[in-house]
């Protein structure tokens, strides 16, 4: 049996979490069109008779504007240590921008520093079409060669490229097979029926946040944090933090309608009979306060 850890990195919204879910075959991490949906390293575990692959889903690498953003980047960069392979994602239908170049540069340097294979994954090929995907593969290869100068030349030359659609599954099985081929023989790290290392309470809090992200707009999603404060089945109580009083009203909604919708949608993903309570509290400017970030586990 082969086994190993794989870091999945990229700028926000390139489909890292969707790809991890596709590898594992079930939803182990929430997804959203909002940037920085993933805020912690989350491990999704794929196991079959060939191998056990532990995919480390990471926050999107970006230029931070808050202390929280700085810590999310730190979490993503830390994923390079202790893994056996790096997957760096870019989109098939978007220009290779500064954010992508930042990710690719860090991935090349980490591959050199830790002697790791680097796969560049061109995701969302379903949105680019065959010609657009082929063009993007050429463009990203040129960017990798440009970034891979000096002592990175050999690393850049060894990069492998994979077009996939994490959403439809196209190319995912081929990519998974190539990952397994590059891993060493080794033992399983987790039980074969385990899909994620995320705790039950963290998972429930993330389900609530996912539903809020789908209903809130502008900058509000960045200001939302959810955590389970009481867990005594069948009763579960989830606290929703926001940064301003005005945001509290938005999250609750007129007559409590938005919060009610979130509760109903979340309960559909939980075992039957669970009584889910949601309440909203203001923690002023929590994204920029070191002591609050420490307390919340960032």
N, C-alpha and C positions, 0 to 999 in steps of 0.2 A: 504494500500500500504506500502511496505517496501522500505527503501532507505538507502544508505550509500556509503562511500568511501573505495576503496580497493587499497592498494599499491602493485604494481607489481615490484619485485626486483630480481636481479640476476647478475651474472658476464656478461661481454660483450658477445654478440652473442648467448645467450641461447634461444632467440625467444620471448622476452618480447613484443616487438612491434607487432609482428605477432599475438600473442595471444590477445592483446588488440583489434587489428583490427578484429579478429575472433569473439570476444565477441560482438563488436558493430555492426558488419555486413557490415562494409565499411571501406575504408582506411582512418584512421584518423591520422596515424603517419607513417613516411617513414620507409622502411626496407632495409637492406643491409647485405652482408656477412662481411662487414668491422666492426671491433670493434668500440664501442663508436659512433655508428650512432646517437643514441638519446642523445641530449645535454641539454635538458631542461625537466622539468616535463611537460607532456602533458596529459590532461584529456580526455579520451574517455567515452562517455555517452551511456549506454544501458538503454532503457526504454520500458517496455511493461505493460500489465494490472496488473502484479504481483508486479513490483518493478522498481525503478530507481537505477542503480548501476553506480557509477562514478569510472572508473579505472584510476589510476594515473601511467602512464608509466614513468619510470625513467631511467637515464643514467646507464650504466653497472658499477657495483662496481668493482674496480680494484686497483692495486698498482700504484699510479700516478707518472709520470715522469716529468710533467709540472705543472705550476700553473693552467692551464685549467683543467688538470686531477684532481687536488685537488678540484676544484670547482664543477666538475661533481660528484665526490663522495659526497661532502657536499649536493648537490641537492638530490641525492638518499637517503642519510640518513635522510634528512629533511622530506621525504615523509612518514616516520613512524609516525610522529606527526599529529594528527587530522584525522586519518583514523579509520575505523571500523574493518578491517581485513587485513592480510598480505598474499600475494602470493609470495613464494620464489621459483624460477625456477632453475632446473638443467637439464642437457641433459641426455636422456636415453642411448645414445650410447657412452658416454665419461666417463673416470674415474672421480671420485669425487676428484678434485684437490684442491690446496690451495685456489684458488679463490672462489670455491664453499663453502669451509669450512668457509671462511671469511664472505660470504653472510649469510650462515645459522647461524653462531654465532651471527651476528648483528641482524638477524631476531628473534632469540630466545630471545635475550636480550630486544629487542623492544617489543615483545609480553608480556614479564614479566613486563616491565616498564609501559606499557600503557594498560595492561590487555586486550590484543587482541587475537582473534583466529589466528592461523597460519596454512596455508595450504602449503604443499610442493608439487610442480607440477613437475612431471618428463615429460619433453617435448621431442618431436621428436621420439615418439615410432615407427613411421613408418620406421625409420632408424635402430632401434634396434631389431625389431621383438618381438614376444611374450615372448620367453625365455630370451632374453637380457633385456627386460623391467622388467620382474619379478625379475631377478638378481639385476638390478639396484635399484629397490624398496627396496630390502633387504639391499643393501649396504648403500643407503642414510638414511634409518631408523637407521642403526647401527651408522652412523656418527652423526645423530641428538642425539641419546642416549649418545654417547661419549661426545658431546659438551654440552649436557644438564645436567651438574653436579651441585651439590650444590643447590642454590635456583632456578635453572632452571629445576630441575628434573620433577616437575609437568607440566611445560610448554611443555617439550619434550614429555612427555607421552600423552599429549592431541593433538599433531600434527596429522593432517589428510593428507593422501597421495593420489595424483590423477595422473594417467598416461594419457597423452593427446598427440595429434598431432595438434598443432596450425595451421599447414599448411593444413592438410587434413580436420580438424574439428573433428577428432575422439576424443571422451571423453570431448569435450568442453561444450556441452549442459549439461552433467551430472555435470561437475564442476560448471557451472553457476548456476544450480539449487541448489547445495549445498551452494554456496555463498549466494544466496537469502535467503535460509533457516536460515542462521546465522545472517542476518541483522534484525534490530529492525524496528517496524512500524515508519513511518515518511513521511514527505512531499517530493515532487520532488524538486531538487535544480536547475534544468535547464528545459527549455521548452521541451516538449516531442519530438519535431522534431529536436532537437539539438544533434549532434553527437560528437562534440568536442568544447573545450573552446579556441582552437587555432585561432588566428586572420587570416583573409584572406591573409594579406601580409606575415605573418610568414609561412603560409602554402605554398604559392607560392615559397618563398625562399627555403623551405625545399624540394620541388619538384625538383628544380634546383640542389640542393646539392645531392639528391638521384641519379640523372642521372650522375652527376660527379663521385660519388662514384663507380658506376657500370663500369666506363671507366678508372679510375685512379688506380694506383697500388702502392705498397710499402708504404712509409710513407706519400705520398702526400695527401691521404684522410684526415688525421688528421690536415693538414695545411690549409684546405679549410673552409671558412666561407662565407655564402651567406646572403644577406639582400636586401629587396626591398627599393630602394632610391627614386623612383618616381612611383606614382600610380594614374593615371588619365585615366580611361578607355576610349578607348580601349588600351591605351599605358601603359605598365608596364616596368620599368627599374630595373634590378637586378644587384647588385654589387657582384662580387666574389673576396674575399680576399685570397691571398696566402702569404707565408712568405719570399720567395726568388724570384729573377728575373728569375732564371732557371725554377721555378715552373710555372711562368706566361706563358712561352712558351709552356710548356707541356699541360696546361689547354686549351690554345687557339688551339694548334695542328697545324700541317703542313698546311699552307694556310687557317687557321681558321676552318679546317674541324671538329675537336673535339667539339669546341664550337657551331658550326652549328648543329651537331648531338644532342647535349644537348638541344638546343633551340627547335628543331623539336619535340623531345620526350616529352619535358615539355609542349609544346603547345597542344599536343594531350590530355592532362589531364585538360586543361583549357577551358572555354567557347569559342565557335566559334567566330572568329573576333578579338580576343585579339592579340595585337601587342607586342611581348615580345622582349626586348633588353637586351643583356647580355654584361657586360664588366668586365675586370679583373684588379685588382689593387694590388700592393705589399704593405703589412703592415709588415715590417720586424719583425720576431720573435714574432708575436702577441700572441701566446699561452703562452708565459712566461712573458708578460708585464701586470702588474696589472692594469695600467691606461687604456689600450686598452680593457682588459676583462670587466672592469667596463662600458666602453662606449658601448660595444657590448651586454651588458645585462646579463653577466654571474655572 
